[in-house]
Amino acid sequence: MLTKPLCPITTETPSPRICSDMASSLLLSNPFLTSPHHPSNLTRRQQPLTLKPTSALTLLNLTKPSDNNYPKFLKPTLPFLGLKKFTTRISTRDADTDTSVPPPLVGEDSAAFELGKQKLSSWIYFSLVLGVVLFVLDVAWIDNTTGFGKDFISAVSLLSESHEGAYVSLRLYMYIYSTDVASYQRLRCDQQEVYDSALVAIFCLQAGHFKVVMFILILIFATVHSGLASLRDMGEKLIGERAFRVLFAGVSLPLAVSTVVYFINHRYDGIQLWQLQSAPAVHQLVWISNFISFIFLYPSTFNLLEVAAVDKPKMHLWETGIMRITRHPQMVGQVMWCLAHTVWIGNSVAVAASLGLIGHHLFGVWNGDRRLSTRYGEAFESVKSRTSVVPFAAILDGRQKLPQDYYKEFLRLPYLSITALTLGAYFAHPLMQAASFRLHW
């Protein structure tokens, strides 16, 4: 039985001429036939053709010939077959190594401050709390008539092994200096040598005493400060976040004031190791180092309302701003401050203070990472993987991707406040020293 003509798209019977023309067009339009006179199998039953919706992807696949349909002289060579895979690999590699876009943040945006979200009542309350804290601190600790600050310094001084020698040497020093120049000149040479040796011994005893007391004060502060920080999780569960912050500040703040006042009063009482204050450009270098150190030192100003417990205190996982440079900016700032002051002062008291403070902050690096890991888990590990302790290390080895507008992360009110306070503290040095000297600690 003869099959139907090869044009069953319409239901009507087409004319033989139309069928013949369509069949010829189909044969000539197929470029993959090995012969234009390829015979058709008339004995095979033809299936009726139907029109189906076809996508663009299907059309591309239909027009892509298979290897079996290629004539031998048109079959693709091996390099052509691998071109698609090679192009795919190159495109994938380019996408994987695209470093222009930083990864999404896991931690918090540092120093973010939106004026529209601030409440006037919160800042009024903050001012009241700050005033009350300073008043209580003055009455209970700073004022020599009512406070315990002077007694605390005296008690710490007794811990120094050389305190007896320092007391005796101070009396001898006062007696020797009461001798006038004429009496000194009437002494024999050997007597003058004894006199001079006594002065040197007195100075060494005093210098040893002051550096020991300085180091002990820092050790006490560091133990209390880091110890309470380590107990924060347990303490907040027992008494709440705000109550623990009040306890933490109430103990740490007086110890910090005592340490700072003692350093100001006795920073030039140590053994002089070098003298570089008159060297060219030393003052400018020290000033710039101290200024930059304060940008690193005080990330706590990112939320002053939490510092004063006006807002509920939180343990933050900061990630932007200064944190892109180093994960522990307080440690970096403290090291810069200590080195700058030690270079400028150049004596044993400055060295003792610097060793104590740097050691305390190096311990804080380990302790801080441990606490953040306990609190945040995988989120902290993600932040840790793209930040560094050493400044700029993560940026240089490619783990930290800086956004193109990175500088905008510093154009915020907390950083501007730090800048203003740093400049103010520099110009207020004479006032700070005068207030400290009046305490006689």
C-alpha positions in Angstrom: 0.0 0.0 0.0 1.3 3.4 -1.0 2.1 5.9 1.8 0.6 9.3 2.0 2.5 12.2 0.3 5.2 13.9 2.4 3.1 17.0 3.1 0.3 16.1 5.6 0.3 19.4 7.4 -3.1 20.3 6.1 -6.2 18.2 6.2 -7.0 18.8 2.5 -5.3 16.8 -0.2 -2.6 19.0 -1.8 -1.9 19.0 -5.5 1.0 16.8 -6.8 2.9 19.9 -7.9 2.9 21.4 -4.4 4.0 18.1 -2.8 6.8 17.7 -5.3 8.1 21.3 -4.7 8.0 20.9 -0.9 9.8 17.6 -1.0 12.5 19.0 -3.3 12.9 22.0 -0.9 13.3 19.7 2.1 15.9 17.6 0.3 17.9 20.6 -0.9 17.8 22.4 2.5 19.5 19.5 4.4 23.3 20.2 4.1 24.2 17.0 6.0 23.1 14.4 3.5 26.0 12.6 1.8 24.3 12.6 -1.5 21.6 14.8 -3.1 20.0 11.6 -4.5 19.7 9.8 -1.3 16.9 7.3 -1.8 13.9 7.3 0.4 12.4 4.1 1.9 8.9 4.1 0.4 8.0 0.9 2.1 8.4 2.4 5.6 5.2 3.7 7.1 5.2 7.5 7.4 4.1 9.1 10.7 1.9 12.1 10.4 3.7 15.3 11.2 2.5 17.5 13.9 3.4 21.1 14.9 4.6 21.5 18.5 5.8 24.6 20.4 9.5 24.8 20.1 11.9 26.9 22.2 15.0 28.7 21.0 17.2 26.2 22.8 15.5 23.3 21.1 16.0 24.9 17.7 19.7 25.3 18.5 20.0 21.6 19.5 18.1 20.5 16.4 20.4 22.4 14.1 23.5 21.0 15.8 24.5 18.0 13.8 25.7 14.8 15.5 29.0 13.1 14.7 27.3 10.4 12.7 25.7 12.9 10.3 29.0 14.6 9.4 30.6 13.7 6.1 34.2 12.5 6.6 35.6 15.7 5.1 33.4 17.9 7.4 33.9 16.1 10.7 35.4 18.5 13.4 38.9 17.9 14.5 40.0 17.3 18.1 40.9 21.0 18.9 37.5 22.1 17.7 35.7 19.5 19.9 37.6 20.8 23.0 36.9 24.4 22.3 33.6 24.5 24.2 35.1 22.8 27.2 38.1 25.1 27.2 35.9 28.2 26.9 33.8 26.9 29.8 36.8 26.4 32.0 38.2 29.8 31.3 34.8 31.5 32.0 34.5 29.5 35.3 38.0 30.4 36.4 37.4 34.1 35.6 34.3 34.0 37.7 36.0 32.3 40.6 38.9 34.7 40.6 36.9 37.9 40.4 38.2 39.9 43.3 36.5 43.2 42.5 33.5 42.6 44.7 34.1 42.1 48.5 32.2 39.2 50.1 29.0 40.0 52.0 29.4 41.1 55.6 29.0 38.5 58.4 29.7 40.9 61.3 28.4 44.4 62.0 29.1 47.7 60.3 31.6 49.5 62.6 30.9 53.1 63.7 27.6 53.2 61.9 25.7 56.3 63.2 22.3 57.4 61.9 21.1 60.6 63.3 17.5 59.8 62.5 17.5 56.8 64.8 18.9 58.7 67.8 16.7 59.6 70.7 17.2 62.9 72.5 16.1 61.4 75.7 18.8 58.7 75.5 21.6 61.3 75.1 20.2 63.4 78.0 20.2 60.3 80.1 23.7 59.6 79.0 24.9 63.0 80.1 23.3 62.6 83.5 24.9 59.2 84.0 28.3 60.5 83.0 28.0 63.4 85.4 27.0 61.1 88.3 29.9 58.7 87.5 32.5 61.5 87.5 31.1 63.0 90.7 31.2 59.7 92.5 34.6 58.9 91.2 35.9 62.2 92.5 34.4 61.9 95.9 35.1 58.2 96.5 38.5 57.9 94.8 40.3 61.1 93.5 39.8 63.6 96.4 42.5 63.0 98.9 40.3 64.0 101.8 37.4 61.6 101.1 38.7 59.2 98.5 40.7 56.0 98.7 43.0 56.7 95.7 45.9 57.9 97.7 45.7 55.1 100.2 45.6 52.6 97.3 48.8 54.1 95.8 50.5 54.0 99.2 49.5 50.3 99.7 50.9 49.4 96.3 54.1 51.3 97.1 54.6 49.0 100.1 54.7 46.0 97.8 57.9 47.3 96.2 61.0 45.7 97.7 62.9 49.0 97.5 60.3 51.1 99.3 62.3 51.3 102.5 65.4 52.3 100.6 63.4 54.8 98.6 62.0 56.4 101.8 65.5 56.6 103.4 67.1 57.8 100.2 64.5 60.6 99.8 65.4 61.9 103.3 69.1 61.7 102.5 68.5 63.4 99.2 66.7 66.3 100.9 69.6 66.6 103.5 72.3 66.4 100.9 70.7 69.0 98.7 70.3 71.3 101.7 74.2 71.5 101.7 75.3 74.7 100.0 77.9 74.8 97.2 80.5 76.4 99.5 80.3 73.6 102.0 80.6 71.0 99.1 83.7 72.8 97.8 85.4 72.7 101.2 85.2 68.9 101.2 88.3 66.9 100.2 88.3 65.1 96.9 87.6 61.7 98.5 84.8 63.2 100.5 83.3 64.7 97.4 83.4 61.3 95.7 81.5 59.7 98.6 79.0 62.5 98.4 78.5 62.0 94.6 78.3 58.2 95.0 75.5 58.7 97.6 73.6 60.9 95.2 73.8 58.3 92.5 72.8 55.5 94.9 69.8 57.5 96.1 68.7 58.2 92.5 69.0 54.5 91.6 66.9 53.4 94.6 64.2 55.9 93.8 64.2 55.0 90.1 63.9 51.3 90.9 61.1 52.0 93.3 59.0 54.0 90.8 59.3 51.6 87.9 58.3 48.6 90.2 55.3 50.5 91.5 54.3 51.5 87.9 54.5 47.9 86.8 52.5 46.6 89.7 49.7 49.2 89.1 49.4 48.0 85.5 49.4 44.4 86.6 46.6 45.0 89.0 44.5 46.9 86.4 45.1 44.2 83.8 44.2 41.4 86.0 40.9 43.0 87.1 40.0 44.3 83.7 40.7 41.1 81.7 39.3 38.9 84.5 36.0 40.7 84.6 35.9 40.6 80.8 36.4 36.8 80.9 33.5 36.5 83.3 31.1 38.6 81.3 28.9 35.8 79.9 28.4 34.3 83.4 28.0 37.7 85.0 25.4 38.9 82.6 23.3 35.7 83.1 23.4 36.3 86.9 22.8 40.0 87.2 21.9 41.2 83.7 23.8 43.2 81.0 23.4 46.6 82.5 24.2 45.7 86.1 27.4 43.8 85.0 28.5 46.9 82.9 28.1 49.1 86.0 30.1 46.6 88.1 32.8 46.4 85.4 33.1 50.2 85.1 32.9 50.8 88.8 35.9 48.6 89.5 38.0 49.2 86.3 37.7 53.0 86.2 39.3 53.9 89.5 42.2 51.5 88.8 42.7 53.1 85.4 42.7 56.6 86.9 45.3 55.6 89.5 47.6 54.1 86.9 47.4 57.2 84.6 47.9 59.7 87.4 51.0 57.8 88.8 52.5 57.6 85.3 52.0 61.4 84.8 53.5 62.2 88.2 56.5 59.9 87.9 57.2 59.5 84.2 60.6 61.3 84.6 61.6 59.7 87.8 63.2 56.6 86.3 66.8 55.9 85.2 67.5 57.8 81.9 68.4 55.4 79.2 68.5 57.7 76.2 67.7 61.3 75.3 66.2 62.0 71.9 63.9 64.9 72.6 66.2 67.4 70.9 66.8 65.2 67.9 65.4 66.5 64.6 61.9 65.4 63.6 61.5 63.2 66.8 58.7 65.4 68.2 56.8 65.3 64.9 57.2 61.6 64.6 56.0 61.0 68.1 53.1 63.4 67.7 51.9 61.6 64.5 52.3 58.2 66.0 50.2 59.2 69.1 47.5 60.8 66.9 47.1 57.6 64.8 47.2 55.4 67.9 44.0 57.0 69.2 42.2 56.1 65.9 43.0 52.4 66.7 42.7 52.7 70.5 39.0 53.4 71.0 36.6 51.3 69.0 34.4 51.4 72.1 33.2 54.8 70.9 31.3 53.0 68.2 28.4 53.0 70.7 28.7 55.3 73.7 25.2 54.6 74.9 26.2 51.0 75.5 29.4 52.1 77.3 27.3 54.0 79.8 24.7 51.2 79.9 22.0 53.5 78.6 21.4 51.0 75.8 21.7 47.3 76.7 25.4 46.4 76.3 26.2 43.8 73.7 29.4 42.0 72.6 29.7 43.1 69.0 31.4 41.4 66.1 32.6 44.4 64.1 33.9 43.9 60.6 34.2 47.2 58.7 36.2 50.4 59.1 39.4 49.9 61.2 38.6 46.2 61.6 39.5 45.6 57.9 43.0 46.8 58.8 43.4 44.8 62.0 41.0 42.6 64.0 42.5 44.0 67.3 42.8 47.8 66.9 43.1 48.5 70.6 46.3 46.3 70.8 47.8 48.1 67.8 46.9 51.5 69.1 48.4 50.7 72.5 51.6 49.4 71.0 52.0 52.6 69.0 51.2 54.8 72.0 53.7 53.0 74.2 56.5 53.0 71.7 56.0 56.7 71.0 56.0 57.7 74.7 59.0 55.4 75.5 61.0 57.0 72.6 60.2 60.5 73.9 60.7 59.9 77.6 63.5 57.3 77.4 63.7 56.1 81.0 63.0 53.0 83.0 59.6 54.1 84.2 58.4 54.5 80.6 59.9 51.1 79.7 58.1 49.4 82.6 54.8 51.0 81.8 55.1 50.0 78.1 56.0 46.4 78.9 53.0 46.1 81.2 50.5 47.7 78.8 51.7 45.8 75.7 51.7 42.5 77.6 48.1 43.2 78.8 46.9 43.9 75.3 48.7 40.9 73.7 46.8 38.7 76.2 43.7 40.6 75.2 44.2 39.4 71.6 44.0 35.8 72.6 41.3 36.3 75.2 39.2 38.4 72.8 39.3 35.9 70.0 38.4 33.1 72.5 35.3 35.0 73.8 34.1 36.0 70.3 34.5 32.4 69.1 32.5 31.2 72.0 29.7 33.7 71.4 29.5 33.7 67.6 31.0 30.4 66.5 31.1 30.1 62.7 30.3 33.7 62.1 33.5 34.7 64.0 35.5 32.1 62.1 34.4 33.6 58.9 35.4 37.1 60.0 38.7 35.8 61.4 39.5 34.1 58.0 39.4 37.5 56.2 41.0 39.7 58.9 44.3 39.7 60.6 46.0 40.7 63.9 49.0 42.3 62.2 47.8 45.5 60.5 47.3 45.2 56.7 48.3 41.5 56.6 44.9 40.2 55.4 44.8 43.0 52.8 48.2 42.3 51.4 47.7 38.5 51.1 44.3 39.0 49.4 42.0 37.7 52.2 40.5 41.1 52.8 38.8 42.8 49.8 38.4 46.5 50.3 35.4 48.2 48.7 36.1 51.0 46.3 34.6 53.6 48.6 36.4 52.2 51.7 37.3 55.7 52.8 33.6 56.4 53.5 33.7 53.9 56.4 35.8 56.5 58.3 33.7 59.5 57.4 31.4 58.9 60.4 30.7 60.7 63.6 32.5 58.3 66.0 35.8 58.7 64.1 35.4 62.4 63.8 34.7 62.5 67.6 37.9 60.5 68.2 39.9 63.0 66.1 38.5 66.0 68.0 39.2 64.4 71.4 42.7 63.4 70.4 43.5 67.0 69.3 41.9 68.3 72.5 43.9 65.9 74.7 47.1 67.1 73.1 46.5 70.7 73.8 45.1 69.9 77.2 48.4 68.2 78.4 49.4 71.1 80.6 46.0 71.0 82.4 46.1 67.3 82.8 49.6 67.4 84.3 48.6 70.2 86.7 45.6 68.4 87.9 47.6 65.2 88.4 50.4 66.9 90.3 47.9 68.3 92.8 47.0 64.8 93.9 50.6 64.0 95.1 50.2 60.3 94.4 
